[in-house]
Amino acid sequence: MAGCGGSGGTTGSTGAPAGSSPAAVSGKVADGYLVNATVFMDKNGNYQPDAGEPTATTDPNGNYILTVDPADVGQYPIVAMAVQGVTIDKDTNQTVANSYILSMPAGAVSGTVSSNFISPMSTEIHELMATGKYSMQQAMDLMSAQLGLPAGTNMLADYMANSGSATGQTMHTAAQNMANLMGSQMGQVMMTSGSGTSVDVNRYRGMMGAIFSNLSSVKGTGAGSQTAMTTLMGSMTSTLGSMPVGAPFRNMSASFRGMMGGSTSGGTMMGSGTGGTTGSTSGGTMMGSGTGTTGTASGMGGQMK
């Protein structure tokens, strides 16, 4: 992920077409606030900055500003890259040990000043919505239920700014653990070749599905959560490593089994039971036994065609 930085400062150099009035998309990036993270509008859904995509770098307080075409606001997701050895996590004031990728769903992106908060929470909501099964509100409800938070909690809110509340503290701790889990799998998700580094979207979404399904077990700071995280890291490394690299994009909704009242058990990640609103999972593997549908990832964060 080295060399993925933007134009420096907080404002990107690409965005609105010549002759049009640009719009600003701004906000913060966090698990704790992240400094020197690369932020961009992901117009082709490949989770990496490409020529012509508005790009910026977060400032010493985790802020970013993207200059974009007004017509693009709300049409494409915003992605942030925390880069190993470059991006600083203000929770520790140290550079992150492993790179990882965060995002927020296109439908949440607005031109309201500083309203676009990118975090592990927004990332999971983006991935839930990308299955094609959930609205933004449904995805937020699923996340709040997994974390045991009150119904109606805004899972896209800046939990760092709300750190004095029990809800903010729960979200922050869970986000820290999620970022650690994501960073532990970048060797499986980031593919390096002679032409550079790319993100394997199927593996990335398989990882996010595993994290979601186990979120209630890895949300805390106690010994139980840390043990669950260690187990989950090992299982994800094994299962993601067995997925073909560069396979055609497929609907990864099978990775999000056990939602809407489902559960996981048996010491494995995703189970082999059926999904749906009341399904349960037990005794299977990370990806379950269902198969995805073949398609392509494009626009709107790789929504299935």
HELIX and SHEET records of a PDB file:
HELIX    1   1 PRO A   70  ASP A   72  5                                   3    
HELIX    2   2 ALA A  106  ALA A  108  5                                   3    
HELIX    3   3 PRO A  120  ALA A  130  1                                  11    
HELIX    4   4 MET A  136  GLN A  146  1                                  11    
HELIX    5   5 ALA A  166  SER A  184  1                                  19    
HELIX    6   6 MET A  186  VAL A  189  1                                   4    
HELIX    7   7 VAL A  201  SER A  213  1                                  13    
HELIX    8   8 LEU A  215  SER A  217  5                                   3    
HELIX    9   9 ALA A  223  SER A  242  1                                  20    
HELIX   10  10 SER A  253  PHE A  256  5                                   4    
SHEET    1   A 2 ALA A  23  LYS A  28  0                                        
SHEET    2   A 2 ASN A  63  VAL A  68 -1                                        
SHEET    1   B 3 LEU A  34  VAL A  35  0                                        
SHEET    2   B 3 ILE A  88  ASP A  89 -1                                        
SHEET    3   B 3 GLN A  94  THR A  95 -1                                        
SHEET    1   C 4 THR A  55  THR A  57  0                                        
SHEET    2   C 4 THR A  38  MET A  41 -1                                        
SHEET    3   C 4 ILE A  78  ALA A  82 -1                                        
SHEET    4   C 4 TYR A 100  MET A 104 -1                                        
SHEET    1   D 2 MET A 190  SER A 193  0                                        
SHEET    2   D 2 GLY A 196  VAL A 199 -1                                        
SHEET    1   E 2 PHE A 249  ARG A 250  0                                        
SHEET    2   E 2 THR A 294  GLY A 295 -1                                        
END                                                                             
